[in-house]
């Protein structure tokens, strides 16, 4: 027993450099949770830095953004705020037991909502429109398991918009969801919220990349894309939030090709040993103010409101996708809503002299389209201070590859859609976790 005691002391002291391994969902080696290891010290928020950044919620529960570069702020939920199981896999994500899968995701599908809005340089209070929409969804049925919100044309002079935005939206969904990731890059922002039962099964550190449309980013109305890559359960997901050029269609097409070329994520290479490009992921969800317009304005003005399908004949994005010039192999759900730009403030009337257009879009790509399919694609038609309408698309994303054995059903019931769920879970049986 003395030898075992001394061995335990040695292993404890070497724990920081000798990982223990278990088998993850793919049958690959996975590190056992080392939650007892000392935590890394995080930098304080640089509030005076007027640049986009990703914010990391380190060891505290309040939102604290960290400036990661010129006009960039980032926030990432830290796993130590969330209990982890003893057995963890890639990215320190917990490996669920069958019981947990039946409880949280019995159909193996995650519900994902992507929402995009150009706020036309208004204050963060305008986002209450989105917050109220999410709150209504949560009250009426159940809010999606993952909610991604992309914002364009943030007022450049507002250096704390990213914090104010979270303070508007987060309290309305705090009962069921936690901010997983937030990144502001100049005049754009991307937020990702995850339902609490699923949070521990997402990797610790999602990777983010901002690519400007022009060679040099500028502080006002910077066009470009924010991309984030993360893994939840068995699915590697990339979400891209873009704001493309408003000038010529050639510029918009060039913007797209630049994003495809430069949006790279080391997480993808680290996980599968392949390339860092976004198409090494399982699913790509791409949204934003893509600025594609409708041609033949006089024809569109007569036909667009009664029948959106007629208007899409003249839609630049639809035409270019059909010809295979951009968004190759991407899909878009059927559009059955009116154009989302350009509207008079506090009105549902379009600006006189401007052709209404579907500038705000949500598209999707998958390595296997059995992994993802859209279930709702629409816009919010309430009057707002912006000249754009918010657009959203809800998806089903398959997050678990193999069916759950029937014997585990009936033992527990799903609680994801219940706003009064318990945030804590029982520790899974290790033998069950290791067999998944």
N, C-alpha and C positions, 0 to 999 in steps of 0.2 A: 504493500500500500504506500510505503514511503517513496518508492521509485515512481509510482503513478502520480503522487502529489508533486514531486519535483518536476516530472514531465509536464504536468498541467501548468506549473508556474512558467516553465520555459516557453510552452506554446502560447501562453497568455502574453508574455513579453514580446514574442515574435509575431503576434497576431497581425501587426501592421504590415508585415512583409511576407507572411506565409498564408495565402488564402486557402480556405477549405472549399471543397467543391461538392455540388449536387448536380442532378441532371435536370435540364429545363424542359419546356414543352416540346422542343424540337429534338430532344435527346442529346443536346450539347451540354458541355460542362458549364456550370453556373456557380458563382461565388455564393457561399453562405453569408447571410446578413451579418455584417460586422458593426452593428449599431453601437457597441461599446467603445469603438475606436474614437479617439479624440477628433472633434470637429474642426473643419477648416475655418480660419478667421476670414470674415468677409469685410470688404470695404464698405464704408458708410455711403449713404446716398449723396451724390453730388448735385444738389438742387440748383446750384448756380450755373451748371454746365448746360448750355442750350442745345444739346445734341441728342439724337435718338439713342436709346439704350435699351438693353434687356435688363430687367430688374429681377434679382433673386431674393425670394423670401427666405432668408437664411435660417436663423434660429429664433426668429421673432414672429409674432402673428400679425403684425401690422404690415401694410404694403410699404415696401421701401425700394424705390427704384435705384438702380446702379447705372451710372453713365458708363457705357462701354466703348464710346467713340464719339466722333464729331456728330452732334445732334442725334444721338442714339441712347435710349434707356431700355433696360431689360428687367423683367421680373420673372422668376421661375419658382414655383412652389417647391419647398424643400421637404424631402421625404421624412425627416425626423419630426415634422409636425404631424405625421401620419403613422400610426402603428404599422410595422411591417412584419410579415411572417418570418419564421426562422429560415425558410428556404427562399432564396432570391435568385433571379436569373440575370439576363443581360440588362445593364443599366440600373442594377439594384432594384428591379421591379419584382414584387412578390410573385411566386408561382402559386396559383390558386389550387385548392382542392376541388374535387368534383362537387362536394357540397356547396362550396362558394360559387361555383359556376351555375349550379341549379338555382341558387338564391339570387344571383345578380344578373345572369345572362343565359337563361335556360334555352333560348332559341339560337344562341351563339352569335346574335346580331346586336351591334351597338347602333343606337339612334344618334345621328349627327346632324346638327343644324349649322349651316354656314350663312352668315348675314353680312352684307356689305352696304355701306352708305357713305356718300360724299356729303359732308356736312357744310360745305360752302363757307368755311372759315367762321362758323358760329361757335359759341361757347359750349363747354361740355354739358351744360344743362339740357341741350337739345337731345342728348342721348337718352333722356327719360322716355322718349318715344319708343326706343328699343327696349329699355328696361320694363316698361309697362306691357309691351308685347310678350316678352319672355315670362313675365309674371302671370299674364292671362293664360298662356299655354300651360304653365305649371298648375294653375288653379283648375282649368277646364279638363285637362287630361293628365299629361305628364310632360315635363320639359325634357328635351333630348338629353342623352347621356353625355354628349360632348357638344358644346356650343362655341363656335368660332365667330368673332365679330371683327370685321375689317372696316377701318375708318380712313377716309381720304380728305384732303384739304383741311387739316387741322390748322387753326390760326398760328402762324409762325411766331408771333410775339408772346404767345402763352407757353411758358416753359414748364408749367405744371399740368398741362392738359391731360397727360397720361394718368396722373394720379387722380385728377378730378373725374375723369371718365370712369375709372374703377369705383370711385366713391358713389357715382350715380347708379351704375348697373349692379355692382356686387351685392349691396344690401337687399335687393329685390329677389335674388335667387340664392341667398346665403344659406337658407335652410337645407337645400339639397345639393348645392354645387360649391366648388372652391376654384379660385383662380389658379390655373395650372401654369399659365405662361402669358406674358404680356411684353410686347416690344413696340417702341415708338421709334420711327426713323424719320426725322425732319417733320414733314407735314402728313405722315401716315402712321397708322397704328394697327396692330393685330393683337387681339385678346383671345385666349382659349380657356374655357371653363370646363371642368370635368365633374360629373356627379361623384359624390364622396365614396360610394361603394367601389367605384372603378379606379379611384385615384392611385391606390397602392400598386395597381397592376400596370401603371404607366412608368416609363423610365424616368430616372432622377433628373437628368439634364438634357432636355430637348436642345437641338442645335438650331441656331438661327443665322440667316444671312440676308443682308440688304444689298440690293444691286440697283444703283440709279440708272435711269434711262440715258442720261448724258454722262460724259466722261468725268465731269466735275459736278457734284451735288451743290445746290444752292439752298439757302435757308427758307425761301418762299416758294410754296407749291412745287416742291421737288417731286418729279415723277420717278417711278421705279417700282420695285417689288420687295416685299418682306416674305421670306420663306422660312418655315419652321418644320423640322423633322423630328418625329417622336414615335415610339413604339408603345402600343397598349395591347395587353394580352399577346396574341400572336400576329398582330397586324402592324406593319411599318407604314406610317402615314406621313405624307408631306402636304402641308397647307400653304398655299401661295396667295398673298393679298397684293394686288397690283393697282397702279394708277398709270395709264398709258398716255401718250401724247394726244393732245386735242387738235393738232394741226392736220397733217395729211395721213391717208391710209398707209402710205409707204412707211411713214415714221412709226405708226402703230405696229405694223408687221415687223419692222426692225427691232422695236422694243421687245416683242415676243421672242424673237430668235436670240436676242442678247440674254434674256432671262433664262431660257432653256440652256444656253451655253455656260452661264456663270453661276447659276444657283446650284451649288454643290454642298453636300453635307457629309462630313467625316464619319458621322454615326452610321451611315449606310455602308461605307467601306469597312468600318470596324465590325459591324454585325455579320455581313455576309462575304467579306473579302473581295467584293466586286468594285464597281465604280462608285464615285461620290455623287454622280448626277442623279437628279430627282427620279428618273425612271428606273432606278434600282430599288425604289420603294414598292410597296404593294398597291398603294392607292395614292393618287394625287387629286386634291380638291383645290381648284383655282378660281378665285373670285376677285371682284374689284370693279372700279370704274375703268373699263377697258376702252371707253371713248369711241367705240365703233358706231357709225351713224347710219341713218337711212337716206338713201338717195331718192331722187324723184319726189321732191318735197310736196309739190302740188297734188300729186296722186295720193301720197301718204296721208296728207291732211284730211282728205275726203274719206279714206277707207280705214285708217288705223284704229280708231276707237271702236267702231262696230265689229271689226274682225282683225285681231292682231296677226293671224296667220297670213292675211293678204299683205300686211305691212312687211313681214319678214322676207318676202320675196326681194325686197330692196335693202335688206340689212347687210351691211358690209361683212360682219363677222360670219354670218350664215353662208354668204357667198364664198368667202375665202376658205372656210372649213370644208365646204363641199368640193372645192377645187384642190384641196390638199395642200394649201400654201401655209397654213398656220394651224396650231392646235391639232396636229395630226394624231389620229386615234383617240382624241378626246370626244366626249359626248356632252350633250346639253339636254335637260328635260324640256318637254314641250312648254313653250311660252303661251300663256293664256291670260296675260295681264297687259294693261296699257303701257305705253312707253314711259320710262322713268325719268326723262330729261327732255326739255328744260321747262320747269314750271315757275310760275310767279310765286313769290313768297306768300305764305298764308293763303294759298289758293290751290285749287285743282285745275286751274287754267294754264295752258301752255303759253310761253312767251311768244308774243306776236312777232312774226318774221323769222322765227327759229323752227326748223323741222323737228318735231318730236322724235326721239331716238331711244333705242334700248342700249344705253351706254353701260349700264350696271348689270353684270352677268355672273353666273356661277356655272362652271364646267367641271367635269370629272374624267379621270383616266384611271384604269386599273390594269394590273398585270393579268388578272383574270376578272372579267366583268361579273362573274358570280360573286365576287367579293363585295360589290357595291351597286346599288341602284337607287334612283331618286323616288321619293314618295310624295313630295309637294314642292312646287316652284311657284313663287308668287311675290308680291310686293305689298308694302303698307301704303294705303291710299289716304291716310289721314293728312290733313293740312299741316305743313311744317314750315320752319323758317328757311329750309334749304331749297335749292332749285332741283334737287334730286329726290327720288323716292327710295327708301330702303328696300333692298331686294334680298330674299332669302330662299334657300333650297334645303330641304331636309332629305337625308339619306338613311338607308339601312346599310351598315357595313359589317360584313362577317368578320368576327374577331377571333373565333376559335375554329381550327381547321377540321377536327374530327368530331363526330357526334358524341354527346355525353351518354354513357351507359344508362339504360333505362332504369336500372335498379336504384339510381340515386334520385329519381324523380319521386315526388310524394313525401320525401323526407324533410325537405325545407321548401319554403315558398319565396318567390321573388319579392324583393323589397325596394328595388331601384325607383319605382314610380311612386312610392309612398313617401311623402315629405317628412314623415315622422320616423323614418328609419333610424336604426341604431348606427352610429358611426363606427363603433367597435365591432369586431367579428371574433368568433372563437378561433383559436389557433387550429389550422387544418392538421389532419393526421398526416405525418410526413410520408407514410407509405403510399397514401392516395396521391399526394402532390407529386411524388417522384415517378408515378406511373403515367401521368398525363402526357 
